[in-house]
Amino acid sequence: MKLLLLIVSVLLVGCQSRPVANPAPVRPTLPPPAELPVHVAPPNALATQALERRIRQQSQFIEALVSQNEALTAKLNAPAAVAASPGIVLPAPADPVPSVAPDKSPPGRPAEPPSLVPNAEGVIDVAAAALAAKTGEPVNPFAVRTVSAEGIREETLRVNGIIAGPVACAVINDRLVQAGETIGSLTVESVGTDVVLLRHGAHRLRLSVSELPVRVRLPL
């Protein structure tokens, strides 16, 4: 019995003297890294920005069109200076004119016979003017003609336009002529800014730019 107690005591003492193993160190647990917030515009905001950009572009385009329209309107409303730049003179509106234009001969020169212009029917009767010059009577475009049809011939002239420049030219019957050239039996005496002076013998004819033709009655 004593022996048993002695064995038990030895075992108990051995158990108490056994070294205790050191526990493993505990590492601190770090929190997970915080994610940075990503700002993403909602789809509605992107659509709104695109719409605003498109509206600004359309507004700029409209403003450019308005500016061009105003500049064009101002240019059209400005008075056209025909004499400033060479070009073709457009036909002037037909106004009633006297059958004989006043003479504007410079002083010191013998007075030229009055220039003949078309009457209300668009006719210049050189044959009647020659007959009146023989009798010493004034030319009357409304008087009854005493020249028979067999004694006259008729030419049709139309001044389509005038081209200004160092040497002015006129377009008569779709032909370009200048001073000194002839149209049928008529000689181009001078080309003005809006009229052409023709000569047949002692008679001067004054033709303006017009879309209507002028009939010239000449003696045979």
Secondary structure as GFF3:
##gff-version 3
##sequence-region A 1 220
A	DSSP	alpha_helix	2	17	.	.	.	ID=ss1
A	DSSP	alpha_helix	43	77	.	.	.	ID=ss2
A	DSSP	beta_strand	100	101	.	.	.	ID=ss3
A	DSSP	beta_strand	115	116	.	.	.	ID=ss4
A	DSSP	beta_strand	123	125	.	.	.	ID=ss5
A	DSSP	alpha_helix	126	135	.	.	.	ID=ss6
A	DSSP	three_ten_helix	149	151	.	.	.	ID=ss7
A	DSSP	beta_strand	152	157	.	.	.	ID=ss8
A	DSSP	beta_strand	159	163	.	.	.	ID=ss9
A	DSSP	beta_strand	169	172	.	.	.	ID=ss10
A	DSSP	beta_strand	175	178	.	.	.	ID=ss11
A	DSSP	beta_strand	182	183	.	.	.	ID=ss12
A	DSSP	beta_strand	186	191	.	.	.	ID=ss13
A	DSSP	beta_strand	195	200	.	.	.	ID=ss14
A	DSSP	beta_strand	203	208	.	.	.	ID=ss15
A	DSSP	beta_strand	214	219	.	.	.	ID=ss16
###
